[in-house]
Amino acid sequence: QVQLVESGGGLVQPGGSLRLSCVASGSIFSILSMGWYRQAPGKEREFVAQITRSGRTKYVESVKGRFAISRDNAKNTVYLQMNSLKPEDTAVYYCNVYVPPEYWGQGTQVTVSS
C-alpha cells in the first residue's frame, strides 16, 4: 500500500506562484511516474503534468511555460512549481503516482483570485 500526502495549495492572486508537493510513502520499491491532475468545479479531472523516473516530462498545453514538474527519487517526492497563475487554474490538484499500480492523493485546493 502507498500513501500520498499533498501540500502547498492555497489562495493566490493572478500572476502569483505556488509550489505543490506530494510525498509518497509505504511499500515502494520504485515509482515509474509521478504527476498531477486537477479538477475544476463542474468539470472533469484533467491531466496537468507528469515526470518519469528518468526525468522525462509532459505537460498539458495550457500550462506549458508556466508550470514546472520535478521529482526527488530519493525522497519519493514530486513537486509542481506553478508560476503566472490564472483564475482558470483554480481547481483541486491531485497527485498521481504509478508504481504500478496507480495511486491518488486526497487533493489540495488551489484558488487564483483577486
C-alpha positions in Angstrom: 0.0 0.0 0.0 1.1 3.5 -0.8 0.1 6.7 0.9 0.3 10.1 -0.7 0.4 13.4 1.2 0.0 16.6 -0.7 0.7 20.1 0.5 1.2 23.7 -0.9 -2.2 24.7 -2.1 -3.9 27.9 -1.2 -5.2 31.3 -2.3 -3.1 33.4 -4.6 -3.7 36.4 -6.8 -3.5 36.2 -10.6 0.1 36.3 -11.7 1.3 34.8 -8.4 3.1 31.5 -7.7 2.5 28.4 -5.7 4.5 25.2 -5.2 2.8 21.9 -4.6 4.5 18.9 -3.1 3.4 15.3 -2.8 5.3 12.7 -0.7 4.7 9.0 -1.3 5.3 6.5 1.5 4.7 2.9 2.1 5.5 -0.3 0.2 7.5 1.4 -2.6 10.4 -0.2 -4.5 10.4 2.1 -7.5 7.9 4.6 -8.8 7.7 4.7 -12.6 6.0 8.0 -12.9 4.6 10.8 -10.8 2.3 13.6 -11.8 -0.5 16.0 -11.2 -4.1 16.2 -12.3 -6.7 18.9 -11.5 -10.5 19.1 -11.3 -12.3 22.4 -11.5 -15.9 22.8 -10.3 -18.3 21.3 -12.7 -15.5 19.9 -14.9 -13.9 16.5 -15.3 -10.5 15.8 -13.9 -7.7 16.6 -16.4 -4.1 15.8 -16.7 -1.7 18.6 -15.8 1.9 17.3 -15.8 3.9 14.1 -15.5 7.5 13.1 -14.8 9.1 9.7 -15.3 11.7 8.2 -13.1 14.3 9.1 -15.7 13.2 12.7 -15.7 11.2 12.9 -18.9 8.3 15.4 -18.5 5.0 16.1 -20.2 2.5 18.9 -19.7 -0.9 19.9 -20.8 -0.7 22.7 -23.4 -2.4 25.3 -21.1 0.3 25.2 -18.5 3.4 24.9 -20.7 5.9 27.7 -19.9 4.2 28.4 -16.6 4.3 25.2 -14.6 7.4 23.0 -13.9 7.3 19.5 -12.5 10.2 17.9 -10.8 10.9 15.0 -8.5 13.3 13.7 -5.9 13.5 10.0 -6.3 15.4 9.5 -3.0 12.5 11.1 -1.2 9.7 9.8 -3.4 8.5 13.3 -3.7 7.1 15.2 -6.7 6.8 19.0 -7.0 4.7 21.3 -9.2 6.0 24.8 -9.4 3.2 27.0 -10.7 4.0 30.5 -11.9 2.0 33.2 -13.6 -1.2 31.7 -12.2 -4.5 32.5 -13.8 -8.1 32.3 -12.5 -8.7 29.3 -14.8 -6.0 27.4 -12.9 -8.4 27.3 -9.9 -9.1 23.6 -9.1 -8.4 20.8 -6.7 -5.0 19.4 -7.6 -4.4 15.7 -7.2 -1.1 13.9 -7.0 -0.9 10.7 -9.1 1.7 8.0 -8.7 2.1 5.0 -11.0 4.3 2.4 -9.3 2.4 0.3 -10.7 -0.4 0.1 -9.6 -1.8 3.7 -9.6 -2.4 5.8 -6.6 -4.1 9.1 -6.0 -3.7 11.8 -3.3 -6.6 13.4 -1.4 -6.3 16.6 -3.3 -5.2 20.2 -2.4 -7.2 23.3 -3.3 -5.6 26.0 -5.5 -7.6 29.2 -5.8 -6.5 32.0 -8.1 -8.5 35.1 -7.4 -8.0 38.8 -6.7 
